[in-house]
Amino acid sequence: MVDKEQDAVPRPERRDAAENRQRILDAALRLFDRHGAGQVSMNQIATEAQIGPGTLYRRYRNKSELCLDLMKDNIVLLFDDIEAYLETHRAGSPSLRLRGIVSLFVGFREKKNQLLAGIEESPPANRARPRALSPLYGQLHEILVAQFEEMRGSAQSNAAAQATAVFRADMLLVALSSESYSAQRDVRGLTSEEIVEQLCLTFFPEEG
């Protein structure tokens, strides 16, 4: 009898596939460093990696998936940091925990802005909900909703509190997106610390 658990174990990646993956990632990083993630096309990455476009698209459906692969180890570390912060401050107010989450994510964005912008990029058919497609933002959204739910008013029902929490998390993620963040950083001239402060005042002014 076949052991179902053993049968479910994923097969190791073939050597040629692993080599192609590394060539793609290396080529993408070189191009992103030169031109910025937003200015680089999938066809340019395929040319730089010296592979056919079909090989590239079999591995990654779009640039968002490619950038997510480049970022996966960093994303794991980010959520490890968030989890540790929440554990350390579990006795604190939801506002305090939200401030910590926002600060950690903004620090992450400052270091990895180009790749985050690439993750947010999506095909034209998905322009209406680019961040919803990404595991990064999906996981962050869940964490934000949990904190916002704790802040519900005494008059709110569970359903109303859930709807309010989801809406606030949605809007906070929009404010933390590459486009919005860059507008505040580069156009308005705010520092990362000032952006964190303004986000806290806007989305959870109860702190204090």
KOLKE-846168 format. One record per residue (C-alpha): residue number from 1; residue in one letter; x, y, z. Coordinates in steps of 0.5 Angstrom, whole numbers. Each point is the difference from the previous one (the first is absolute). Layout:
N
NUM_a_X_Y_Z
...
END
This chain:
208
1_m_0_0_0
2_v_3_7_-2
3_d_1_5_6
4_k_-4_6_-2
5_e_4_5_4
6_q_6_-3_-3
7_d_-3_1_-7
8_a_-2_7_2
9_v_7_2_1
10_p_2_5_-6
11_r_5_-3_-5
12_p_7_4_0
13_e_1_5_-5
14_r_3_-3_-6
15_r_8_3_-1
16_d_-2_3_-7
17_a_-6_4_3
18_a_4_2_6
19_e_5_3_-4
20_n_-5_4_-4
21_r_-3_2_6
22_q_6_3_2
23_r_2_3_-6
24_i_-7_4_-1
25_l_1_2_7
26_d_7_3_-1
27_a_-2_3_-6
28_a_-6_3_3
29_l_4_3_6
30_r_6_3_-5
31_l_-6_3_-4
32_f_-4_3_6
33_d_7_3_2
34_r_1_4_-6
35_h_-7_2_-2
36_g_-5_-1_6
37_a_-5_-6_0
38_g_-5_4_-3
39_q_4_2_-6
40_v_2_-8_-2
41_s_-5_-4_-4
42_m_0_-8_0
43_n_3_0_-7
44_q_6_4_3
45_i_1_-5_5
46_a_-1_-6_-4
47_t_6_3_-5
48_e_4_2_6
49_a_0_-7_2
50_q_1_-3_-7
51_i_-6_-4_0
52_g_-7_0_-4
53_p_-6_4_3
54_g_-4_-7_0
55_t_5_-3_5
56_l_0_7_4
57_y_-8_0_0
58_r_0_-8_2
59_r_3_2_6
60_y_-3_7_2
61_r_-7_2_-3
62_n_2_7_1
63_k_5_5_3
64_s_-3_0_7
65_e_1_-7_1
66_l_7_0_-2
67_c_1_6_5
68_l_-3_-4_5
69_d_5_-6_-1
70_l_5_5_1
71_m_-2_3_6
72_k_-3_-7_4
73_d_6_0_5
74_n_-1_7_2
75_i_-7_-1_0
76_v_0_-5_5
77_l_5_4_4
78_l_-5_6_0
79_f_-6_-5_3
80_d_5_-3_5
81_d_2_7_2
82_i_-8_2_0
83_e_-2_-6_4
84_a_6_1_5
85_y_-2_7_1
86_l_-8_-2_1
87_e_2_-5_5
88_t_5_5_4
89_h_-6_5_0
90_r_-6_-5_1
91_a_-2_4_6
92_g_0_7_-3
93_s_-5_3_-3
94_p_-2_-1_-8
95_s_2_7_-2
96_l_7_-2_3
97_r_0_-6_-4
98_l_-2_3_-6
99_r_5_5_1
100_g_6_-5_0
101_i_-3_-4_-6
102_v_0_7_-4
103_s_7_1_2
104_l_3_-6_-2
105_f_-4_0_-6
106_v_3_7_-2
107_g_7_-2_2
108_f_-1_-6_-5
109_r_-2_4_-5
110_e_6_5_0
111_k_4_-6_-1
112_k_-4_-4_-5
113_n_-4_6_-4
114_q_2_-3_-7
115_l_-2_-7_1
116_l_-6_2_4
117_a_-2_4_-6
118_g_1_-6_-4
119_i_-4_-4_4
120_e_-6_5_0
121_e_0_0_-8
122_s_-5_-4_-3
123_p_-3_-1_-7
124_p_-5_4_-3
125_a_-6_-4_2
126_n_2_0_7
127_r_1_7_1
128_a_-6_1_4
129_r_3_-4_6
130_p_8_-1_-1
131_r_1_-1_8
132_a_-5_-5_1
133_l_4_-5_-5
134_s_6_0_4
135_p_1_-4_6
136_l_4_5_3
137_y_-6_5_1
138_g_-5_-5_1
139_q_4_-2_6
140_l_1_7_3
141_h_-7_1_-1
142_e_-2_-5_4
143_i_5_2_6
144_l_-3_7_-1
145_v_-7_-2_0
146_a_1_-4_7
147_q_3_7_3
148_f_-6_4_-3
149_e_-5_-5_3
150_e_2_1_7
151_m_-1_8_-1
152_r_-7_-1_-1
153_g_-5_5_4
154_s_-5_-3_5
155_a_-6_1_-4
156_q_3_-4_-6
157_s_-3_-7_-2
158_n_5_-5_-2
159_a_-2_0_-7
160_a_1_8_0
161_a_7_0_4
162_q_2_-5_-5
163_a_-2_4_-6
164_t_3_6_3
165_a_7_-4_1
166_v_0_-2_-7
167_f_-1_7_-3
168_r_5_3_4
169_a_5_-5_-1
170_d_-2_1_-8
171_m_1_7_1
172_l_7_-1_4
173_l_3_-4_-5
174_v_-2_5_-6
175_a_4_5_4
176_l_6_-5_1
177_s_0_-1_-8
178_s_6_2_-4
179_e_-4_5_-3
180_s_-3_3_6
181_y_7_0_4
182_s_4_2_-6
183_a_-5_6_0
184_q_1_2_7
185_r_8_-1_0
186_d_2_3_-7
187_v_-5_5_-1
188_r_-3_2_7
189_g_7_-1_3
190_l_-1_-3_6
191_t_5_-5_3
192_s_-2_-7_2
193_e_-1_2_7
194_e_-5_5_-2
195_i_-4_-4_-4
196_v_-1_-5_5
197_e_-2_5_5
198_q_-5_3_-5
199_l_-3_-7_-1
200_c_-1_-1_7
201_l_-3_6_1
202_t_-5_-1_-6
203_f_-2_-8_1
204_f_1_-1_8
205_p_0_7_3
206_e_-3_-3_7
207_e_8_-2_2
208_g_2_5_5
END
